[in-house]
Amino acid sequence: MKFQILLRLSAFTVALSYCFSVCAQQASTEPTTIEMITVTAGRGTDLADMPASTTVLDRPEVQNMPQATVDQIVNKIPGIYINPSLSTALHPTGSTFNIRGFGTSTNVNTLVMLDGIPLNDPFFRTINWAQIPKNSINSIEVIRGGGATSLWGNLAMGGVVNVVTRAPQEDKLSVYADYGSYNTVNTGISGQLFKTDKMSMGLSFDYARSDGYNATPADYRNPNMTATGAQVYNGLLSTHFTPDADSTYYLKFKFNQTQETTATWNVAGNNWNTYMLSAGGSTRFTDNSSVNINSWASWSQMQTTNAGQTPTFSILNPTISTPYVSQNELDSYQSFGGSVFYQRDFGQFKDVKFGMDARLITSNDNIGQFGSTGAMSANLINNGENTFQGLFVSGTYKFEHIPLDVTFGLREDFYQIANASLSGNVYSATGVASPISSNLNNNSYNSFDPSLGLKLYANDNLDLRAGIYRNFAAPGMNQLYRTYLSGSSITIANPALTPQTNFGQEIGFDLHTKQQDAKLAFTVFNNNLSNFLDLATNCSSIATCNPVISGTGLASGSISSVKQYVNAGSATLRGYEIIGEAEVARNLKISLGFTQTWAFLTNSDYGSGTAPSDPTNAQLGQVPPWTLNAGAQWQATHDLMLNAHLQSFPSYWQNTGHTQLNDGATLVDIGFRYQWDKTVQVYGGVQNVFNVQYLAQGLGVTTFEGNTLNTGTVPTVGMPRWFTLGMRATF
């Protein structure tokens, strides 16, 4: 496999080299027109000017891709890895989002934004990609690594992804509808309601549904295991103000409802509701300086029903278990935030920003636990509050006689944990209640997060860049406050968790033609992460757990496993990226990305007594050692666009304890877009063309890379072959 990868890389390098020479000869006689893109992930800075590895996909590129959902599109961007299953086929807390090893379902360290507003769930920090209809996207911006640390602060360790939505087109109405495998429907309408000289208002509504596929392999399937279907509603009302030629402001109201009708078992399901009000804009002054503001308020509610089984489910005899509702959880949380920054040039200091941002998150998590008879075993209420404040200054010094840019950033972050409590009742087998009531400790932290970047424009075809930075990521509210039972296992809150901190370095180059129609980027990165967060097992038998639960209200002998999020130790995440694209002919564009990541704990210091520590020098869970992406886009005729994408990854471990191995796979997607006339487009695609069968979450074992099966681990298959055909019209 590694030899094949080297061959692919070598072939691509040869193709790029050929293109550099050919395109350079054509440059003087064939000028290229590049569509302007509004870039917001850099808070006003063009991503191309940043000393970091960046990517911007414009609207035509996004719409031409064969993937039907945003999570699948983002997963094809080089350097990014998301669980290849559809996000709506996973439990909301089980999706991964990974850049350079930063980001798993239990330790999210990459910031995702929608129009500059954090999209990471305020409580679980995972991403509900269903909030973003594909048709709404204007561009997708990616900053890999910590180059945006000083601009965004918390969670920007692995990088930043910002999805920019499209404003309603002037005097136009757009409708689309497509149909796909497993009775999947996507449809939507958007348009401008009215427009004056200074104001315009637009409205969009999108609906999606799917019966989904049964993700449990047939050999391990219980008759009560069903497909994960979903229904998604998205609405957006947006108003744009232009009081004068130098000012533009907006006001938006957005809602999303995501309903997952099942989650493996037919008695389980999820319902996720989010409402968001946002406002912001900018004013530019006569000295070319500007003031930029952004604010939002969101209200979210996640209702989850989980399933237990009696007798306990076993893959060796899967048909005998009967599911029951083991947990009903209603999690309500609010998020309020905003930012303001002043931007201007000062002589050789360009693009200087002085700013501040703040955010408040409050949550109420109400969990009802039930036994197999339907009797309530516990009712636990978790409350908490997190607040963040940041002060930042950033800019670029451009030397007058040296082709060198020095980019700097200084940021001070403040983070507080407050008003946290655990209350409720634990019930005995006879229904006797044992009250639980405790206030959890308040804590506060601050973090100084500077960054320094260099970009040397060596010549018309070569840029050299380097960066060094420090950043931090606060624990998620579910890691701090959430206590819940699952049969004889309990996961307990840990408000003593400290933020993770990282010291990172990277160096690389960008090789390109003068007209930017062929590019090759290479980056080496190294990150040293302290206070690494992981889910730990504190005890794994009744005898060892009895002392742990003493005094909690839990009956002696009722618990055989106690888990808790802990600061597990220190980790190193290092590797390299190769990202390239080239127009090898006037109508053919190819792209390739290869990322190698070594991610491992260098020490693990939480283990004590019977609590085992995580293994060191072993690949972190949910981080593939390498990923390969390749693509081709061919303008076959004036009206017909064809495209294809390949993604390849090896087997990798689902967890840091190496007790669940996921399959590797090479997946191919193809698609087309045909411009029927000036008004109508026909489009379609096939994902996983060769219907590759693989376990996206594999079989479990009982010990580190052991041979004894964990018969209670339910494996899941990856997304099968999936067809989509649709039509889009703009009037």
C-alpha positions in Angstrom: 0.0 0.0 0.0 2.7 2.5 0.9 4.5 1.7 -2.4 1.3 2.4 -4.3 1.0 5.7 -2.5 4.5 6.7 -3.4 3.8 5.8 -7.0 0.7 8.0 -7.0 2.6 10.9 -5.4 5.4 10.5 -7.9 3.0 10.5 -10.8 1.2 13.5 -9.5 4.5 15.4 -9.0 5.5 14.6 -12.6 2.2 15.9 -13.8 2.6 19.1 -11.8 6.1 19.6 -13.1 4.8 19.2 -16.7 2.0 21.6 -16.0 4.3 24.2 -14.5 6.3 24.4 -17.7 3.3 24.3 -20.0 1.2 26.7 -18.0 4.2 29.1 -17.6 4.5 29.2 -21.4 0.8 30.0 -21.8 0.6 32.6 -19.1 1.7 35.6 -21.2 -0.9 35.0 -23.9 -3.8 33.4 -21.9 -4.7 35.5 -18.9 -6.9 33.8 -16.3 -9.9 35.4 -14.6 -10.3 34.4 -11.0 -13.6 34.8 -9.2 -13.4 37.0 -6.1 -14.3 35.3 -2.9 -15.3 37.0 0.4 -13.0 35.5 3.0 -14.1 35.6 6.7 -12.2 32.8 8.4 -9.2 35.2 8.5 -11.5 37.9 10.0 -10.8 40.2 7.0 -7.5 38.7 5.9 -7.3 36.9 2.6 -6.4 33.3 3.3 -3.9 33.3 0.5 -1.8 35.9 2.4 -1.6 33.8 5.6 1.6 31.9 6.4 -0.4 28.7 6.8 -1.8 25.8 4.7 -5.2 27.1 3.5 -8.0 26.1 1.0 -11.0 27.9 -0.3 -13.7 26.2 -2.3 -16.0 28.5 -4.2 -19.6 27.9 -4.9 -19.2 26.3 -8.4 -16.6 23.8 -6.9 -19.0 22.9 -4.0 -22.0 22.5 -6.3 -20.1 20.4 -8.8 -19.0 17.8 -6.2 -20.9 14.5 -6.3 -21.4 14.4 -2.5 -25.0 15.3 -1.4 -24.2 16.5 2.1 -21.8 19.0 3.6 -20.1 16.6 5.9 -19.2 14.4 2.9 -18.0 17.4 0.9 -15.8 18.6 3.7 -14.4 15.1 4.2 -13.0 15.3 0.7 -10.9 18.4 1.4 -7.2 17.4 1.8 -6.1 17.2 5.4 -9.6 16.8 6.9 -11.0 13.5 8.0 -14.6 12.9 9.1 -16.2 9.5 9.8 -17.1 8.3 6.3 -20.6 7.4 7.4 -23.3 10.0 6.9 -23.6 12.3 9.9 -27.3 11.7 10.2 -26.6 7.9 10.4 -24.6 8.5 13.6 -25.5 9.5 17.1 -25.1 13.3 17.4 -22.3 12.8 19.9 -20.5 10.2 17.8 -19.2 12.1 14.8 -15.6 12.9 14.3 -13.9 16.0 12.8 -10.2 15.7 12.5 -7.4 18.1 11.1 -3.8 17.0 11.8 -4.9 14.6 14.5 -6.9 17.3 16.4 -10.5 16.1 16.9 -12.3 13.0 17.8 -15.8 12.3 19.1 -14.5 12.6 22.7 -11.9 15.4 22.2 -13.0 18.0 19.7 -10.2 20.5 19.1 -11.1 22.0 15.7 -13.3 25.0 15.2 -16.1 24.9 12.7 -18.1 28.1 11.9 -21.1 29.1 9.9 -20.7 32.6 8.6 -18.1 33.3 11.3 -20.3 32.0 14.2 -19.2 28.8 16.0 -21.1 25.7 14.8 -19.6 23.3 17.3 -22.5 22.2 19.6 -22.3 24.4 22.7 -22.7 21.3 25.0 -21.2 18.3 23.1 -18.9 20.3 20.8 -19.6 17.9 17.9 -21.0 19.2 14.6 -24.5 18.9 13.3 -23.7 19.2 9.6 -27.4 18.9 8.7 -27.7 22.6 9.7 -26.0 23.5 6.4 -27.8 22.6 3.2 -25.4 22.1 0.3 -27.4 24.5 -1.9 -26.9 27.4 0.6 -23.1 27.4 0.4 -21.2 30.2 -1.2 -17.7 29.0 -0.1 -15.9 26.8 2.3 -12.7 28.2 3.9 -10.1 26.1 5.7 -7.1 27.1 7.8 -5.0 24.1 8.8 -3.1 24.2 12.0 -2.8 26.9 14.7 -2.3 29.8 12.3 -5.7 31.3 13.2 -5.1 30.9 17.0 -4.8 34.6 17.7 -8.0 35.4 15.8 -10.3 32.8 17.2 -8.9 31.3 20.5 -10.7 28.3 22.0 -10.9 25.1 19.8 -8.8 26.5 17.0 -6.0 24.0 17.8 -6.3 21.8 14.7 -7.5 24.6 12.5 -10.6 26.5 11.4 -13.3 25.6 8.9 -15.7 28.4 8.0 -18.7 27.8 5.8 -20.0 31.0 4.1 -23.6 30.9 3.0 -24.9 32.7 -0.1 -27.0 35.8 0.1 -30.3 35.7 -1.9 -29.7 36.6 -5.5 -31.2 39.9 -6.6 -34.6 39.5 -8.1 -34.1 35.8 -8.5 -35.9 32.7 -7.2 -34.0 29.4 -6.9 -35.5 26.0 -6.4 -34.0 22.6 -6.4 -35.0 19.0 -5.7 -33.1 15.7 -5.9 -33.9 12.0 -5.1 -31.5 9.3 -4.1 -30.9 5.9 -2.7 -32.8 4.7 0.4 -35.7 7.0 -0.5 -33.6 10.1 0.1 -35.1 13.5 -0.8 -33.5 17.0 -0.7 -35.4 20.0 -1.8 -35.4 23.7 -1.1 -36.4 27.2 -2.2 -34.7 30.6 -1.8 -35.3 34.0 -3.0 -35.4 37.7 -2.4 -38.5 39.0 -0.7 -37.9 42.7 -1.5 -35.1 45.2 -2.2 -34.7 48.9 -1.8 -31.7 51.2 -2.3 -30.5 50.5 1.3 -32.1 47.3 2.3 -32.9 43.8 1.1 -34.5 40.7 2.6 -34.3 37.1 1.6 -35.9 33.8 2.7 -34.8 30.2 2.2 -36.3 26.9 3.3 -34.7 23.5 2.9 -36.1 20.0 3.6 -34.3 16.7 3.6 -35.4 13.2 4.5 -34.0 9.6 4.2 -35.0 6.1 5.2 -31.3 5.5 5.7 -29.5 2.1 5.6 -29.1 -0.5 8.3 -25.5 0.0 9.5 -25.2 -3.2 11.5 -23.7 -6.1 9.6 -26.2 -8.8 8.8 -24.2 -11.4 10.8 -24.5 -9.4 14.0 -28.0 -8.0 13.5 -30.8 -8.2 15.9 -34.3 -8.1 14.4 -35.0 -4.9 16.4 -32.0 -3.1 14.8 -33.2 -0.8 12.0 -32.0 1.7 9.6 -31.2 5.2 10.8 -33.6 7.5 9.0 -33.6 11.2 9.3 -35.7 14.3 8.6 -34.1 17.8 8.5 -35.7 21.2 8.3 -33.7 24.4 7.8 -35.0 27.9 7.5 -33.3 31.3 7.1 -34.6 34.8 7.1 -31.9 37.3 6.3 -31.9 41.1 6.0 -29.0 43.1 4.6 -28.5 46.9 5.2 -26.3 49.2 3.3 -26.8 52.6 4.9 -24.0 54.1 2.8 -21.4 53.1 0.4 -18.9 52.3 3.2 -21.2 50.3 5.5 -22.9 46.9 5.3 -24.8 45.2 8.0 -27.0 42.1 8.4 -29.6 40.6 10.6 -30.4 36.9 10.4 -32.8 34.4 12.0 -32.1 30.7 11.4 -33.7 27.5 12.6 -32.8 23.8 12.3 -34.6 20.7 13.3 -32.9 17.4 12.9 -34.9 14.3 13.6 -33.1 10.9 13.6 -35.9 8.3 13.8 -33.7 5.5 15.1 -30.1 5.0 16.4 -29.4 1.3 15.7 -32.3 0.1 17.9 -36.0 0.7 17.0 -36.8 2.2 20.4 -34.0 4.8 20.1 -33.9 8.2 18.4 -32.7 11.8 18.5 -34.3 15.2 18.0 -32.1 18.3 17.7 -33.6 21.8 17.6 -31.6 25.0 17.2 -32.7 28.6 16.8 -30.2 31.4 16.2 -30.4 35.2 15.9 -27.3 36.9 14.6 -26.3 40.4 13.6 -23.2 42.2 12.5 -21.4 44.1 9.8 -18.7 46.6 9.1 -18.1 50.2 8.4 -15.0 51.5 6.5 -13.6 55.0 7.1 -11.8 57.4 4.8 -8.4 56.3 6.1 -9.3 52.8 4.8 -9.7 51.5 8.4 -12.8 49.6 9.5 -14.8 48.5 12.5 -16.3 45.0 12.3 -18.9 43.6 14.7 -20.5 40.2 15.0 -23.0 38.9 17.6 -25.4 36.0 18.0 -27.8 34.3 20.4 -28.7 30.6 20.0 -31.1 28.3 21.8 -30.7 24.6 21.4 -32.4 21.5 22.7 -31.3 17.9 22.2 -33.7 15.1 23.1 -32.2 11.6 23.0 -33.6 8.2 23.6 -31.1 5.5 24.1 -31.6 1.7 24.2 -30.5 -1.0 26.6 -31.0 -4.7 25.9 -32.1 -7.7 28.0 -30.3 -10.0 28.1 -27.1 -8.1 27.4 -26.5 -7.9 23.6 -23.8 -10.3 22.3 -22.6 -10.5 18.7 -22.3 -14.3 19.2 -26.1 -14.6 19.7 -27.5 -11.3 18.5 -31.2 -12.4 18.1 -32.1 -13.2 21.7 -31.8 -9.6 23.1 -34.9 -7.4 23.5 -34.3 -3.6 23.5 -35.9 -1.3 26.0 -35.6 2.5 26.7 -32.7 2.8 29.0 -32.4 6.6 28.9 -34.4 9.7 28.0 -32.3 12.8 28.0 -33.4 16.4 27.5 -30.5 18.8 27.2 -31.4 22.5 26.9 -28.6 25.0 26.4 -28.1 28.6 25.3 -25.2 30.4 23.8 -24.6 34.2 23.6 -21.6 35.7 22.0 -20.1 38.5 20.0 -16.9 40.2 18.8 -15.7 43.6 17.7 -12.4 44.5 16.1 -10.8 47.6 14.5 -8.7 47.1 11.4 -6.3 49.4 9.6 -2.7 49.7 8.2 0.0 51.6 10.0 2.9 52.2 7.6 4.7 48.9 7.0 2.3 47.2 9.5 -0.5 46.0 7.3 -3.9 44.5 8.2 -3.5 45.3 11.9 -6.5 44.2 14.1 -7.3 45.1 17.7 -10.3 43.2 19.0 -12.2 41.4 21.7 -14.7 38.6 21.8 -16.8 37.0 24.5 -19.2 34.0 24.9 -21.6 32.7 27.5 -23.0 29.1 27.5 -25.5 27.8 30.0 -27.0 24.3 30.1 -29.5 22.1 31.8 -29.2 18.4 31.2 -32.0 16.3 32.5 -31.4 12.5 32.3 -33.9 9.8 33.1 -32.5 6.3 33.5 -34.6 3.2 33.3 -34.2 -0.5 33.9 -35.4 -3.3 31.7 -38.8 -3.5 33.5 -39.4 0.2 32.7 -38.9 1.3 36.3 -36.8 4.5 36.7 -33.4 3.8 38.1 -32.2 7.4 38.3 -33.1 10.9 37.4 -30.0 13.1 37.2 -30.0 16.9 36.5 -26.7 18.5 35.4 -26.4 22.3 35.3 -23.4 24.4 34.4 -22.2 27.7 32.9 -19.1 28.4 30.8 -17.9 31.9 29.9 -15.1 33.0 27.6 -13.4 36.4 27.0 -10.6 37.2 24.6 -8.4 40.1 23.7 -6.3 40.0 20.6 -4.1 42.0 18.3 -2.7 40.7 15.0 -1.1 42.1 11.9 1.6 41.7 9.2 4.8 43.6 8.9 5.8 43.9 5.2 9.4 44.8 4.6 9.9 47.6 2.0 12.9 46.1 0.2 12.7 42.4 1.2 10.0 40.1 -0.1 9.2 38.9 3.5 6.0 39.1 5.5 6.1 38.7 9.3 2.7 37.9 10.7 2.2 38.2 14.4 -0.7 37.6 16.8 -1.1 38.2 20.6 -4.1 36.8 22.4 -5.1 36.6 26.0 -8.0 34.2 26.7 -10.0 34.0 29.9 -12.3 31.1 30.8 -14.6 30.4 33.7 -16.6 27.5 35.0 -19.4 28.5 37.3 -22.9 27.6 38.8 -22.4 23.9 38.2 -24.4 21.4 40.1 -25.6 17.8 40.1 -29.0 16.9 41.6 -31.7 14.2 41.4 -32.4 10.8 42.7 -31.1 7.3 42.4 -33.7 4.5 42.9 -33.2 1.1 44.4 -34.7 -2.0 42.9 -37.7 -1.5 45.2 -38.2 2.1 44.1 -36.6 3.8 47.2 -35.1 7.1 46.2 -31.6 8.2 47.4 -31.3 11.9 46.8 -28.2 13.4 45.1 -27.4 17.1 45.5 -24.0 18.7 45.2 -22.6 22.0 43.9 -19.6 21.5 41.8 -16.5 23.7 42.2 -16.1 26.9 40.3 -12.8 27.3 38.4 -11.2 30.0 36.2 -8.2 29.9 33.9 -6.4 32.2 31.5 -4.2 31.4 28.6 -1.7 33.6 26.7 -1.7 32.4 23.1 0.8 34.2 20.8 1.6 33.3 17.2 4.4 34.2 14.8 4.5 33.5 11.1 7.0 34.1 8.3 6.3 34.1 4.5 9.1 34.7 2.1 8.2 35.3 -1.6 11.4 33.7 -2.9 10.4 34.3 -6.6 7.4 34.3 -8.8 6.9 30.6 -8.4 8.0 29.8 -4.8 6.8 31.0 -1.4 8.4 29.7 1.8 6.5 29.9 5.1 6.8 28.9 8.7 4.8 29.4 11.9 5.0 28.9 15.6 2.1 29.3 18.0 0.5 28.4 21.3 -3.2 27.7 21.7 -5.7 26.2 24.1 -9.0 24.3 24.1 -11.4 24.2 27.0 -13.2 21.0 28.1 -16.7 20.5 26.7 -19.6 21.0 29.0 -20.6 17.3 28.8 -17.1 16.4 29.9 -17.3 18.8 32.9 -20.8 18.4 34.1 -22.6 15.3 32.7 -23.2 12.4 35.0 -25.2 9.5 33.6 -25.9 5.8 34.1 -25.9 3.1 31.5 -26.9 -0.2 33.0 -24.2 -1.1 35.5 -21.8 1.6 34.2 -21.7 5.2 35.3 -19.9 8.1 33.8 -19.3 10.9 36.3 -18.8 14.6 35.9 -15.3 16.1 36.4 -15.4 19.9 36.9 -11.7 19.8 37.8 -10.7 19.3 34.2 -8.2 21.9 33.0 -7.9 23.3 29.5 -5.6 21.6 27.0 -2.7 23.7 25.8 -0.6 23.2 22.7 2.7 24.4 21.4 2.9 24.0 17.7 5.4 24.6 14.8 5.1 24.2 11.1 7.2 24.9 8.0 6.4 24.5 4.4 6.4 25.9 0.9 4.0 26.8 -1.9 5.1 26.2 -5.5 2.9 27.6 -8.2 2.8 29.1 -11.6 2.6 32.8 -12.0 -1.1 32.6 -12.9 -1.8 30.2 -10.0 -3.2 27.5 -12.3 -0.9 24.9 -10.9 0.0 24.7 -7.2 1.9 22.4 -4.9 2.0 22.9 -1.2 4.1 20.9 1.3 3.9 21.4 5.1 5.6 19.7 8.0 3.9 20.2 11.4 4.7 19.3 15.0 2.4 19.9 18.0 3.0 19.1 21.7 -0.3 18.9 23.6 -0.5 19.1 27.4 -3.5 18.1 29.6 -4.8 15.8 26.8 -8.5 14.9 27.5 -9.7 11.4 27.2 -12.4 9.2 28.6 -10.9 7.0 31.3 -12.1 3.8 33.1 -11.6 4.3 36.8 -12.7 0.8 37.7 -13.9 -2.2 35.8 -15.4 -4.7 38.4 -17.9 -4.6 41.2 -15.2 -5.2 43.8 -13.0 -2.3 42.6 -16.0 0.0 42.0 -17.7 -0.4 45.4 -15.1 2.0 47.1 -15.5 4.5 44.2 -19.3 4.8 44.5 -19.4 4.8 48.3 -21.5 7.7 49.6 -23.0 8.6 46.2 -26.4 7.0 46.7 -25.6 4.1 44.3 -26.2 0.7 45.8 -23.2 -1.4 46.6 -22.7 -4.1 44.0 -24.8 -2.2 41.4 -21.9 -0.7 39.4 -19.2 -2.6 37.6 -17.7 0.3 35.6 -17.0 3.9 36.5 -15.8 6.2 33.7 -14.7 9.9 33.8 -13.1 12.4 31.5 -9.6 13.1 32.7 -6.5 15.1 31.7 -4.7 12.0 30.6 -1.2 13.3 30.0 0.8 14.8 27.2 0.6 14.1 23.5 2.5 14.7 20.3 0.8 15.2 17.0 3.2 15.5 14.0 3.3 14.8 10.3 3.3 16.3 6.9 0.8 17.3 4.2 1.2 17.4 0.4 -1.6 19.3 -1.4 -1.6 20.1 -5.1 -3.9 21.0 -7.9 -3.2 21.7 -11.6 -5.1 22.6 -14.8 -3.4 20.0 -17.0 -5.5 21.2 -19.9 -7.8 24.0 -20.6 -10.8 21.9 -19.5 -9.3 19.5 -17.0 -8.3 20.1 -13.4 -6.8 17.6 -11.1 -6.1 17.7 -7.4 -4.4 15.6 -4.8 -3.8 15.6 -1.0 -1.8 13.3 1.2 -1.5 13.7 4.9 0.6 11.5 7.2 -0.1 11.9 11.0 1.6 10.4 13.9 -0.5 11.1 17.0 0.4 9.5 20.4 0.5 10.1 24.1 4.1 10.7 25.3 3.0 10.1 28.9 -0.2 9.1 30.7 -0.3 10.1 34.3 -3.9 9.7 35.4 -3.8 6.0 36.2 -3.7 5.1 39.9 -4.7 2.0 41.9 -6.9 -0.2 39.7 -7.4 2.6 37.1 -5.2 1.8 34.0 -3.6 4.6 32.2 -3.8 5.0 28.4 -1.0 3.4 26.4 1.8 5.7 25.3 3.5 5.8 21.9 0.4 4.2 20.4 -1.7 6.0 17.7 -4.5 8.0 19.2 -8.0 6.8 18.6 -10.0 8.0 15.5 -6.8 9.4 13.9 -5.9 7.5 10.7 -2.1 7.3 10.2 -2.6 8.6 6.7 -5.3 9.8 4.3 -5.1 10.2 0.5 -7.5 12.4 -1.5 -7.5 12.8 -5.3 -9.9 14.5 -7.6 -10.5 15.4 -11.3 -12.9 17.9 -12.8 -13.5 17.8 -16.6 -15.5 20.3 -18.6 -16.5 17.8 -21.2 -18.6 20.2 -23.2 -19.7 23.8 -22.8 -22.7 22.5 -20.8 -21.5 19.3 -19.2 -19.2 19.1 -16.2 -17.9 15.7 -14.9 -16.0 15.1 -11.7 -14.6 12.3 -9.6 -13.1 12.0 -6.1 -11.1 9.2 -4.5 -10.4 8.9 -0.8 -8.2 6.2 0.7 -7.3 5.5 4.3 -5.9 2.5 6.2 -7.2 0.6 9.1 -7.1 2.7 12.3 -8.1 2.4 15.9 -11.4 3.7 17.2 -10.0 4.4 20.6 -6.7 5.2 22.2 -6.8 1.9 24.2 -6.7 0.0 20.8 -9.6 -2.3 21.5 -11.7 -1.5 18.4 -10.1 -1.6 14.9 -11.9 0.2 12.0 -11.4 -1.0 8.5 -9.5 0.9 5.9 -11.0 1.6 2.5 -10.5 3.2 -0.9 -13.7 5.0 -2.0 -14.6 6.6 -5.3 -17.4 9.1 -6.0 -18.4 10.4 -9.4 -20.8 13.1 -10.4 -22.0 15.4 -13.2 -23.7 18.8 -13.8 -25.5 19.6 -17.0 -26.6 23.1 -17.9 -29.9 22.4 -19.6 -30.5 26.0 -20.5 -29.9 29.4 -18.8 -32.4 28.5 -16.1 -32.2 24.8 -15.4 -29.3 22.6 -14.3 -29.5 18.8 -14.0 -27.0 17.1 -11.6 -26.3 13.8 -10.1 -23.7 11.6 -8.5 -22.8 8.2 -7.2 -20.9 7.8 -3.9 -18.9 4.7 -3.2 -19.2 3.7 -6.9 -17.7 0.2 -6.4 -19.9 -0.5 -3.3 -16.9 -1.2 -1.1 -17.9 -3.1 2.0 -16.0 -2.1 5.2 -16.5 -1.6 8.9 -16.6 2.1 9.7 -16.5 1.0 13.4 -15.0 -2.4 13.8 -15.2 -5.4 16.1 -14.0 -4.9 19.7 -11.5 -6.8 21.7 -11.0 -6.9 25.5 -7.4 -5.8 25.8 -4.9 -3.6 24.0 -4.7 -5.0 20.4 -5.8 -8.3 21.9 -7.4 -11.4 20.3 -10.4 -12.0 22.6 -13.6 -10.5 21.2 -15.6 -8.0 23.2 -18.9 -9.5 22.3 -20.9 -6.4 23.4 -19.3 -4.1 20.8 -21.7 -3.5 17.9 -19.8 -3.0 14.6 -21.2 -0.7 11.9 -20.7 -0.7 8.2 -19.7 2.3 6.1 -21.9 4.1 3.7 -22.8 1.8 0.8 -23.2 2.8 -2.9 -25.5 5.9 -3.0 -27.1 7.4 -6.1 -28.4 11.0 -6.3 -30.2 12.7 -9.3 -31.7 16.2 -9.2 -32.6 19.5 -10.8 -31.9 23.1 -9.9 -33.7 26.1 -11.5 -33.1 29.8 -11.1 -35.7 32.3 -12.4 
